């Protein structure tokens, strides 16, 4: 484990940010935290959560998949992707970090591999940040997520006036090596004390003892057909925001756009909360 005085964190950011793009949570004009590229003078937010998941770095809201042109009877294809540079995402919370594995299962571990998503995952170094003051609405423990010990390429804790780092992967070790002049090897006593305090707070949260045994498998069909949705759906606007902020939502739509000089094919986020969503299975939806 390695440590850095908290007042030297900006120096660490400058060291890392001078070598590759670095993204940290920053308070926006509305007072909400969102990931922004670090630049000199950027102040990292101490908010518990960002308004959007870090999933956006790997599965962006819109993405140009392919371009093609007609040349007589021939179709010319162009891959618009350029080789991505390495980048670092700092301050990802344990719940968002756990969600990456779920999306990875669909876009990387299943065939065919989504090379657009995988390319971004391969180039990213994820530095997670442990929670110290969970919200009353948090329910990470229900899903065996330890907010006091987040998993990432590097795990980080802010405790006792210092920032502590534990590399977990080869990319994590590279991150540490890139800042070795600032970091010093350190014991884990301070981190362990903070972890215990955080876990005690989590154990007292309202949702920690919810029984999830009533969900899953064949039980889901009965829940899906429950009359309770008749009342709840009456106030739903169908805006899709609930799925867009969900770190495991991965639905998308694909559209072609005629530029007058060829066709650009894009994919963009879609949502099962849209009224037209169930129609996708029977063919394209008219523009």
Secondary structure in CASP SS format (residue, H / E / C, confidence):
PFRMAT SS
TARGET T0000
AUTHOR 0000-0000-0000
METHOD secondary structure of the structure
MODEL  1
X C 1.00
X E 1.00
X E 1.00
X E 1.00
X E 1.00
X H 1.00
X H 1.00
X H 1.00
X H 1.00
X H 1.00
X H 1.00
X H 1.00
X H 1.00
X H 1.00
X H 1.00
X H 1.00
X H 1.00
X C 1.00
X C 1.00
X C 1.00
X E 1.00
X E 1.00
X E 1.00
X E 1.00
X E 1.00
X E 1.00
X E 1.00
X C 1.00
X C 1.00
X C 1.00
X C 1.00
X C 1.00
X E 1.00
X E 1.00
X E 1.00
X E 1.00
X E 1.00
X C 1.00
X C 1.00
X C 1.00
X C 1.00
X C 1.00
X C 1.00
X C 1.00
X C 1.00
X C 1.00
X C 1.00
X C 1.00
X C 1.00
X E 1.00
X C 1.00
X C 1.00
X C 1.00
X H 1.00
X H 1.00
X H 1.00
X H 1.00
X C 1.00
X C 1.00
X C 1.00
X C 1.00
X E 1.00
X E 1.00
X E 1.00
X E 1.00
X E 1.00
X E 1.00
X E 1.00
X E 1.00
X E 1.00
X E 1.00
X C 1.00
X C 1.00
X E 1.00
X E 1.00
X E 1.00
X E 1.00
X E 1.00
X C 1.00
X C 1.00
X C 1.00
X C 1.00
X C 1.00
X C 1.00
X C 1.00
X C 1.00
X E 1.00
X E 1.00
X E 1.00
X E 1.00
X E 1.00
X E 1.00
X C 1.00
X H 1.00
X H 1.00
X H 1.00
X H 1.00
X H 1.00
X H 1.00
X H 1.00
X H 1.00
X H 1.00
X H 1.00
X H 1.00
X H 1.00
X H 1.00
X H 1.00
X C 1.00
X C 1.00
X C 1.00
X C 1.00
X C 1.00
X C 1.00
X C 1.00
X H 1.00
X H 1.00
X H 1.00
X H 1.00
X H 1.00
X H 1.00
X H 1.00
X H 1.00
X H 1.00
X E 1.00
X E 1.00
X E 1.00
X E 1.00
X E 1.00
X E 1.00
X C 1.00
X C 1.00
X C 1.00
X C 1.00
X C 1.00
X C 1.00
X C 1.00
X C 1.00
X C 1.00
X C 1.00
X H 1.00
X H 1.00
X H 1.00
X H 1.00
X C 1.00
X C 1.00
X C 1.00
X C 1.00
X C 1.00
X C 1.00
X C 1.00
X C 1.00
X C 1.00
X C 1.00
X E 1.00
X E 1.00
X E 1.00
X E 1.00
X E 1.00
X E 1.00
X C 1.00
X C 1.00
X E 1.00
X E 1.00
X E 1.00
X E 1.00
X E 1.00
X E 1.00
X C 1.00
X C 1.00
X H 1.00
X H 1.00
X H 1.00
X H 1.00
X H 1.00
X H 1.00
X H 1.00
X H 1.00
X C 1.00
X C 1.00
X C 1.00
X C 1.00
X C 1.00
X C 1.00
X E 1.00
X E 1.00
X C 1.00
X C 1.00
X C 1.00
X H 1.00
X H 1.00
X H 1.00
X H 1.00
X H 1.00
X H 1.00
X H 1.00
X H 1.00
X H 1.00
X H 1.00
X H 1.00
X H 1.00
X H 1.00
X H 1.00
X H 1.00
X C 1.00
X C 1.00
X C 1.00
X C 1.00
X C 1.00
X C 1.00
X C 1.00
X C 1.00
X H 1.00
X H 1.00
X H 1.00
X C 1.00
X C 1.00
X C 1.00
X C 1.00
X H 1.00
X H 1.00
X H 1.00
X H 1.00
X H 1.00
X H 1.00
X C 1.00
X C 1.00
X C 1.00
X H 1.00
X H 1.00
X H 1.00
X H 1.00
X H 1.00
X H 1.00
X H 1.00
X H 1.00
X C 1.00
X C 1.00
X C 1.00
X C 1.00
X C 1.00
X H 1.00
X H 1.00
X H 1.00
X H 1.00
X C 1.00
X C 1.00
X C 1.00
X C 1.00
X C 1.00
X C 1.00
X C 1.00
X E 1.00
X E 1.00
X E 1.00
X E 1.00
X E 1.00
X E 1.00
X E 1.00
X C 1.00
X C 1.00
X C 1.00
X C 1.00
X E 1.00
X E 1.00
X E 1.00
X E 1.00
X E 1.00
X E 1.00
X E 1.00
X C 1.00
X C 1.00
X C 1.00
X C 1.00
X C 1.00
X C 1.00
X C 1.00
X H 1.00
X H 1.00
X H 1.00
X H 1.00
X H 1.00
X H 1.00
X C 1.00
X C 1.00
X C 1.00
X C 1.00
X C 1.00
END
